[in-house]
Amino acid sequence: MNNVTSSSNPVGNRETILILTPLARFYQEYWDNLLKLSYPHELITLAFMIPKSREGNSATAQLQEQITKTQKSGPEKNRFASIIIERQDFDPPLASQNEGERHKMENQKARRAAMSRARNSLLFTTLGPSTSWVLWLDSDIVETPPDLIQDLAAHDKAIIVPNCFQRYTDKYKQPAERPYDFNSWQDSETAQKLGEQMGPDDILLEGYADMATYRTLMAYMVDEDGDPQQEVPLDGVGGTALLVKAEVHRDGAMFPPFPFYHLIETEGFAKMAKRLGWSATGLPNYRVYHYNE
Amino acid sequence: MNNVTSSSNPVGNRETILILTPLARFYQEYWDNLLKLSYPHELITLAFMIPKSREGNSATAQLQEQITKTQKSGPEKNRFASIIIERQDFDPPLASQNEGERHKMENQKARRAAMSRARNSLLFTTLGPSTSWVLWLDSDIVETPPDLIQDLAAHDKAIIVPNCFQRYTDKYKQPAERPYDFNSWQDSETAQKLGEQMGPDDILLEGYADMATYRTLMAYMVDEDGDPQQEVPLDGVGGTALLVKAEVHRDGAMFPPFPFYHLIETEGFAKMAKRLGWSATGLPNYRVYHYNE
């Protein structure tokens, strides 16, 4: 592209970041965390894809209120280069978005196919020739280190993903943390063989007892005193927080809504990127936090 | 997307067209033909991807000269809404671009993989939320009907492709025409079986005697007195001239640089679109013309 870099020193090289968020519900904590990101906001463009539903209308209104506050009357250093809101025409795959139903295995495929289309629409319509990095950040990520972008970019990897956890209160009423995103993994022979025996339209899903893949999940690679810079190679990635060199997407890497090597959405993306010659890296000891529903 | 339509009456609905051209050499006839397109130019954005090579520099200079002439001093009705030029970093796959070498089977895969990346970069960086249609038009297409866009859009198809021919002088020194693009076809059982026997990274190519696919090629479906509006369903498409509803691309359909069901580039695109639920249509009796090298 036109002399655009995506380097380990993005601030020094004035590299532009596109933060992409498919948004169904608005969480104030998500926005507050965005504002705290220490990467120069004038180099950041935010773009949102929001369903054309009643819930989406409400989320749009809440988001726009915060945007006005930040961009018009807030401190100048908080203001982002630009903010784009797109509304999606296609129906949400499920009427309900509550935790129990959303995670049911039989709903996963339809839900993640719809999410793939939302991600693709957002990506294809906002990526520009001068974008250096794309940060995928789900709307329910409510806490990250303020240096998230610099920390991830410093590794100079094509695709890099932190470990997504969730804070909760344990049975002793003590604050605790548990892994949340199980889509970042290293492949296993068992999963490969499961795939070979499947029909062409079947997909492998992670985190279900009746489909034991024996993949090595980044969620369980945490070393409590481990180095947050420790890297592991990954074959599948989750998309709750995911930094991608824009070049990888420009090459054609997208989120397959159809089974691609029996993988869809972000896991299919990692496989597609691999087919394009790009590898994925995980940081098991670098945590970001998902909202506790 | 935000109330954008892509309908059979694009002029009436003021639908915007993005014309995408990967350009290695500049042909004056290509530009002259563009200027003659009767679709309202104020609804057309042109975008070019040009290699960062000496030949690319020369093509860029020639293109920019014509752009200046058209956009600055030409008649207002000729001026396009906007024109984008991007330069690609990656190396051209082959040093030579002459006809003989370019068409050698062993070079096809590398050449078309590089072309896929060029198309994807161009697409991902120029498609917007308000684009209705994408017209892929190769830089060596030197003659089309002036109503090309309206004629193709009138069919209201997700993906539609005219028949690409080449004018030449026959052995009796008479003007004649011959089919040029063999990438628009209907699949065959033979090709399917060939694919099944191939390694995962092998690709099926059309137009080579030592890989007889027995596909039905649109190039040979011409009826000399036939209706130019006659439609045929297609499984593979060529990209010399190709009209796509922007929604198809926004869903994620791109040009696979890797073997996708043993297909790459525009043929892989048709297959990927099919996996996303979109079909391709050909117009065997509607001709556009390729430069005669």
Interface residues (C-beta under 8 A of the other chain):
Chain A: M1 N2 I84 E86 R87 Q88 D89 S116 R117 N120 S121 L123 F124 T125 L127 G128 P129 T131 H249 R250 D251 G252 M254 F255 P256 P257 F258 R275 L276
Chain B: M1 N2 I84 E86 R87 Q88 D89 S116 R117 N120 S121 L123 F124 T125 L127 G128 P129 T131 H249 R250 D251 G252 M254 F255 P256 P257 F258 R275 L276
